[in-house]
Amino acid sequence: MARLQERAFRPGLAYRLSTLIMLRSLPWVRFFVARRGGAISGCVIGDWHEGNSRIVNIAVDPVFRRQGVATALLAAIEFSLPEGDMILMVEADNPAAQALYDRCGYVQTGPARDYYGIGRDGIWMRKPRPGGVPKVRV
Ligand SMILES: CC(C)(COP(=O)(O)OP(=O)(O)OC[C@H]1O[C@@H](n2cnc3c(N)ncnc32)[C@H](O)[C@@H]1OP(=O)(O)O)[C@@H](O)C(=O)NCCC(=O)NCCS
């Protein structure tokens, strides 16, 4: 998964092995890995955070993109997390991820200035789902 992170993200955004190991040890964090022919084609990390189910990280190997891998990973992790709305943060300068989330039912709810560094804004997105009582509105 650490190698996939390096292949999928620009330097600085990829999760390192130590971060992945730490996240994997937390009971409220969920991991899913997609495989194709023995290779890891993608991964998604989600958690339960302040009353919301949240997508923390999703990455698909460049070789396997536009084949529905991320769509399948999103569906799997959404199913595994507590009911109620899903939330996530996406970089404003990431049209591919925004298109994916839009296609999967997420709507933009507001900006997060400089979230990814100076001049690199984020956008909060939310997917309405039945059930749950969100404590944090974004
Ligand atoms: C964003 C990412 C996870 C998408 O993975 P993927 O497996 O290629 O996505 P899917 O095949 O499930 O795409 C589903 C839909 O999302 C949209 N989409 C995905 N990638 C797109 C792109 N590059 N340009 C435009 N639309 C795109 C399309 O509507 C696509 O459906 P289509 O292929 O039938 O047109 C992948 O590009 C990636 O790993 N990017 C780098 C890491 C990253 O940015 N993660 C998100 C951080 S918030």
The ligand as a MOL file (V3000), in Angstrom:
LIG
                    3D

  0  0  0     0  0            999 V3000
M  V30 BEGIN CTAB
M  V30 COUNTS 48 50 0 0 0
M  V30 BEGIN ATOM
M  V30 1 C -9.2200 9.7570 -8.3040 0
M  V30 2 C -8.9140 8.2580 -8.4820 0
M  V30 3 C -8.9560 7.5770 -7.1130 0
M  V30 4 C -9.9860 7.6450 -9.4150 0
M  V30 5 O -9.7570 6.2290 -9.4990 0
M  V30 6 P -10.3530 5.3580 -10.6940 0
M  V30 7 O -10.3040 3.9210 -10.2830 0
M  V30 8 O -9.6820 5.7300 -11.9580 0
M  V30 9 O -11.8810 5.8350 -10.7620 0
M  V30 10 P -13.0900 5.0720 -11.4580 0
M  V30 11 O -12.5950 4.2500 -12.6010 0
M  V30 12 O -13.8960 4.3680 -10.4290 0
M  V30 13 O -13.9020 6.3170 -12.0630 0
M  V30 14 C -15.2970 6.5000 -11.8460 0
M  V30 15 C -15.7280 7.7970 -12.5120 0
M  V30 16 O -15.0520 8.9220 -11.8980 0
M  V30 17 C -14.7730 9.9130 -12.9100 0
M  V30 18 N -13.3310 10.0170 -13.1260 0
M  V30 19 C -12.3540 9.2470 -12.5890 0
M  V30 20 N -11.1460 9.6610 -13.0100 0
M  V30 21 C -11.3550 10.7120 -13.8230 0
M  V30 22 C -10.5050 11.5580 -14.5830 0
M  V30 23 N -9.1550 11.4000 -14.5760 0
M  V30 24 N -11.0600 12.5380 -15.3090 0
M  V30 25 C -12.3910 12.7120 -15.3320 0
M  V30 26 N -13.2810 11.9270 -14.6580 0
M  V30 27 C -12.7540 10.9440 -13.9110 0
M  V30 28 C -15.4450 9.4050 -14.1840 0
M  V30 29 O -16.8060 9.8470 -14.1770 0
M  V30 30 C -15.3660 7.9030 -13.9730 0
M  V30 31 O -16.3090 7.1860 -14.7360 0
M  V30 32 P -15.9430 6.8100 -16.2910 0
M  V30 33 O -14.5550 6.2050 -16.2870 0
M  V30 34 O -17.0250 5.8210 -16.6700 0
M  V30 35 O -15.9970 8.1010 -17.0610 0
M  V30 36 C -7.5240 8.0570 -9.1580 0
M  V30 37 O -7.4310 8.8950 -10.2960 0
M  V30 38 C -6.3520 8.3410 -8.2390 0
M  V30 39 O -5.8550 7.4490 -7.5400 0
M  V30 40 N -5.8590 9.5940 -8.2510 0
M  V30 41 C -4.6890 9.9670 -7.4060 0
M  V30 42 C -5.0210 9.9080 -5.9240 0
M  V30 43 C -6.1390 10.8690 -5.5930 0
M  V30 44 O -6.2550 11.9710 -6.1350 0
M  V30 45 N -6.9940 10.4390 -4.6360 0
M  V30 46 C -8.1180 11.2400 -4.1740 0
M  V30 47 C -7.6710 12.1230 -3.0590 0
M  V30 48 S -9.0220 13.1040 -2.4360 0
M  V30 END ATOM
M  V30 BEGIN BOND
M  V30 1 1 1 2
M  V30 2 1 2 3
M  V30 3 1 2 4
M  V30 4 1 2 36
M  V30 5 1 4 5
M  V30 6 1 5 6
M  V30 7 2 6 7
M  V30 8 1 6 8
M  V30 9 1 6 9
M  V30 10 1 9 10
M  V30 11 2 10 11
M  V30 12 1 10 12
M  V30 13 1 10 13
M  V30 14 1 13 14
M  V30 15 1 14 15
M  V30 16 1 15 16
M  V30 17 1 15 30
M  V30 18 1 16 17
M  V30 19 1 17 18
M  V30 20 1 17 28
M  V30 21 1 18 19
M  V30 22 1 18 27
M  V30 23 2 19 20
M  V30 24 1 20 21
M  V30 25 1 21 22
M  V30 26 2 21 27
M  V30 27 1 22 23
M  V30 28 2 22 24
M  V30 29 1 24 25
M  V30 30 2 25 26
M  V30 31 1 26 27
M  V30 32 1 28 29
M  V30 33 1 28 30
M  V30 34 1 30 31
M  V30 35 1 31 32
M  V30 36 2 32 33
M  V30 37 1 32 34
M  V30 38 1 32 35
M  V30 39 1 36 37
M  V30 40 1 36 38
M  V30 41 2 38 39
M  V30 42 1 38 40
M  V30 43 1 40 41
M  V30 44 1 41 42
M  V30 45 1 42 43
M  V30 46 2 43 44
M  V30 47 1 43 45
M  V30 48 1 45 46
M  V30 49 1 46 47
M  V30 50 1 47 48
M  V30 END BOND
M  V30 END CTAB
M  END
